[in-house]
Amino acid sequence: MQIVYNDQQLYVVDYPGHDAIEVIDKRLGRGMVIRAAAAQRFREELDGVIANGSDEDAFDILVEHYGGLLNQPAIYH
C-alpha cells in the first residue's frame, strides 16, 4: 500500500501487489477501486498531473473523468 496523493479533497492509494488504485473524493464521500488496465491508465494520468505541477483544477478534471466510477460510500474508521 502506497499513498500516492492526499489533500483536502482527494485521497489516492496504490496497491501495486494487487494492481489496484483506490480513489476517495472527500468532498463527495465516495470512492472507487480500479484494477488492471484502468488502474494503469489512472496512474499515468495522475503522474502527468503531478509532474506538470498542476493546480487543484487539474486534479478535479482528472477525478471528474472517472466520476461515474465513484459509486462506493467512503467509510472512515
DOGU-364645 format. One record per residue: residue in one letter; y, z, x of N, C-alpha, C, O in turn. Coordinates in steps of 0.001 Angstrom, whole numbers, plus 524288, in hexadecimal, padded with zeros to 5 digits. Atoms other than C-alpha are relative to their C-alpha. Example, Ala and Ser with C-alpha at 12.3 -4.5 7.8 and 13.67 -1.06 7.14 Angstrom:
A7FB5A800008037A7EE6C81E788300C804B080000803848049D8029980790;S7FB5A7FFC47FCCC7FBDC81BE48356680442802DA7FCFE80896803837FEFB;
***
This chain:
M7FB6D8000080352800008000080000804D18000080380805388030480739;Q7FB558009C7FCD580D1A7FBF18055D804B37FF377FC66804DF7FB6A7F974;I7FB44800AE8032081A517FE017FED88033C7FBBB80295804EA7FC3E80710;V7FD3C804857FDFA821287F1028008A805CA8004F7FEBA809187FED3801E4;Y7FA8D7FFC9801B082D987F37A7F8E9800928046E7FC197FD378053F7F8C1;N7FEF77FBB68039B833887FF0E7F1E4805E1800E17FFBF808528023E803A8;D7FA877FEBA800DF841218006E7EC2F80081802657FA957FC96803EB7F841;Q7FF317FD828051584730805AB7DFA77FDA27FCE47FB857FCB27FF107F755;Q801CF8034A80443842047FA337D7B47FA687FE13800947F7CC7FD037FCAE;L804F1802AE7FF14835A17F5247DE007FCAD802EE803F37FEA98051B807C0;Y803C87FD897FC878296F7FA8C7E4767FB8E7FC23800C27F92A7FA6D7FCF5;V80414803D17FEDA81FC57F1787EB447FC3F8025B803FB7FDDC8042280825;V8040E7FDF97FC8D812F37F5D57F15B7FC0A7FBAF800FC7FA447F9157FD59;D803ED803DC7FE7D809B17ECEA7F8D37FADF802E0801147FAC7806DC803C5;Y805427FDFA7FF0B7FB217EFBF7F8BC7FCF57FBBA802D17F9DF7F8FB8005B;P80260804617FD3C7F6857E6758037D7FA06800047FFD87F79F7FBDA7FFC8;G805B07FFB98003B7E87B7EB418030A7FDBE7FE067FAE57F9207FCB77FA9B;H801A6801DD805277E7CF7E7317F4C3802A97FAE07FE91801EE7F8DA7FA44;D7FD08804CF800E27F08C7DB267F61880312800607FAEC802BF7FCF47F78F;A7FD1B7FEFF804D57F9847E0C57EBB2805738022080133806698047880549;I7FAA17FE047FFD7807D17E3F77E95B8010A802C57FAD67FFAF800CC7F6AB;E7FE497FD3C804B180CFC7EE137DFD2805F47FFF07FFEE8087A80132803D3;V7FA548003C8009D81ACD7EC527DAB98017B803567FB4E7FF54802AF7F70E;I7FDFB7FCBC8043D821F67F67A7D293805D57FEF47FF7E808C97FF988033B;D7FA73800858013082EF97F34E7CC3D801A8805327FDA08005B806597F924;K7FE877FABC801A9834EA800DA7CB27803B27FFF37FB56803B78039E7F83A;R7FC5B800578046C83F607FC587C18D7FD0F7FF727FAE37FE89801BB7F6ED;L8030A800FE804BB835317F7B77B7D47FBA8803F67FF337F9A7804937FADF;G804737FC778005282AF0801EA7BAF27FAF17FD027FF357F7547FEEB7FCAC;R804908035C8009D821127F6CB7BBBE7FE5F7FDF480555801887FDA4808F1;G801F0801F47FB0B818937F16D7C6777FBB17FC0C7FF627FA1F7FAA97FB0E;M80444803CB7FFE980E197E7E07CA757FD0D8009C8051F7FF188029380900;V80323800877FB4D803397E63B7D4267FE327FA598001C7FBDC7F86C7FC60;I801B08056A7FF6E800D87D8887D9297FC807FF9D804C87FD0A8029B80881;R803D8800827FBD17F5E27D3E17E1F57FFA37FA64801D8801B57F6C97FF6E;A801828050D7FDCA7F1547C89E7EA56804C47FC7C800ED808997FE248034F;A7FBE3803D97FEF27F9F17BC6E7EA6D80546801B37FDCC80950800C68003D;A7FB127FE318024E804277C2657E163802788043C803698073B8045780416;A7FDFD7FBE87FC8D8056F7CE2E7EA5F802327FD9C805018064D7FF40806E7;Q7FE238028F7FB3F806C37C5647F63B8053B7FD4A7FF0E808C87FD9C80247;R7FB15802A380149811587BD657EF9380470803F97FF74808BC803148016B;F7FBFC7FBF68009D818C87C9C57EBC68019780227805508063A802ED80651;R7FED07FE107FABC817B87CEDA7F9CE803B77FC43802D7807997FDE480529;E7FCCE803E97FD5281D567C22C7FF13805867FFCC7FDC6809527FF7F800B5;E7FAD78002680273828777C1FB7F53A80322804EE80144807D18049F80252;L7FD5A7FB197FEB882BB57D04D7F7AE801AF80006805B680605801B2806F3;D7FE98800527FA7582B687CE2B8066A804CD7FC91800C88082C7FDC8803FC;G7FB7A803767FFA48350A7C2FA8049D804FA802A57FE40809118020B800B6;V7FB687FD33801FB83E4B7CB567FCA7801C38041A803FA8066C804988050D;I7FEB17FBEB7FC3383DB37D66A80693802287FD9680501806007FF8780726;A7FE52802877FB2383F1E7CD41812568058B7FDD97FFA1808627FDB480382;N7FAC480227800BA84B657C74980C958041A804397FF31808B3803057FE78;G7FC4C7FBBB800C7851987D4B280B1C802937FFC17FAAE80728801137FA10;S7FDE5800E18053B8534A7D1E27FCC78018F805147FD597FFCE809537FEC5;D7FE307FB81802F3859FD7DADF7F34E7FC5A801177FB657F84F7FE8E7FACF;E803497FE758046B854847E1447E70F7FF227FB8E7FC2B7FB0B7FB4F7F9A6;D8009A804678039C856D57D4E57DF237FB507FCA0801787F8807FAC37FE0B;A804708032B7FE4384CDC7CD907E7677FADA802A77FE917F71E800087FD0C;F804B57FD2780182842CB7D8377E4F17FF337FFAE7FA1A7FACC7FF1C7F841;D800578006F805B3845EA7D7D57D66B7FDD07FAB47FE657FA807FA627FAEC;I801DB805478013D843B57C9227D6147FA347FF87801337F7427FD437FE26;L8058B8002C7FE95836BB7CA9E7DD207FCB5802CF7FBEC7F8BB800BD7FA2E;V803067FCF9803D0832047D51F7D3B5800197FD617FAA77FC297FD6B7F7E4;E7FFAE802B880509836D97CD837C7D17FC207FB817FFB87F9FA7FA5A7FB93;H803C4804527FFCF82E577C22B7CC307FA85801DF7FE6F7F7847FEF17FC16;Y805187FDBA80140822867CB197CAA98004A8039B7FB3E7FC878065D7FA12;G7FF027FC57804428282C7D25B7BEF07FBDE800287FBC97FAC8804507F9A1;G8040B800278040081DAA7CDEA7B5807FB2680313801707F80A8047B7FE0C;L8048D7FD097FE348139F7D4FF7BDC0800FE805DF800277FD5A808F0800DA;L7FEA87FA6C7FFF381AD77E2017BD4F7FE9F802597FAB48020E803A87F799;N801BC7FE6C80535812B37E66F7B1D77FD3F8054A7FFDD7FB58806EE7FBC3;Q802907FAE57FFDB80D2B7F3767B6418041F8044B8004A807AE803FD80382;P7FC3F7FBB27FF938149E8000D7B3AA7FF60802C8805427FB03803BA8070B;A8001E7FD187FB158183C807027C03F7FF25805BF7FEBD801F6808087FB95;I8013A7FA7D800D78124D814867C09A80104802DA805197FE97801B980917;Y7FE9E7FD027FB5D8184181E057CA297FD4A805467FFC37FD12807C67FBA9;H802897FAE67FFD0810F482A0A7CE8C8010B8029F805177FF38806FB805F9;
***
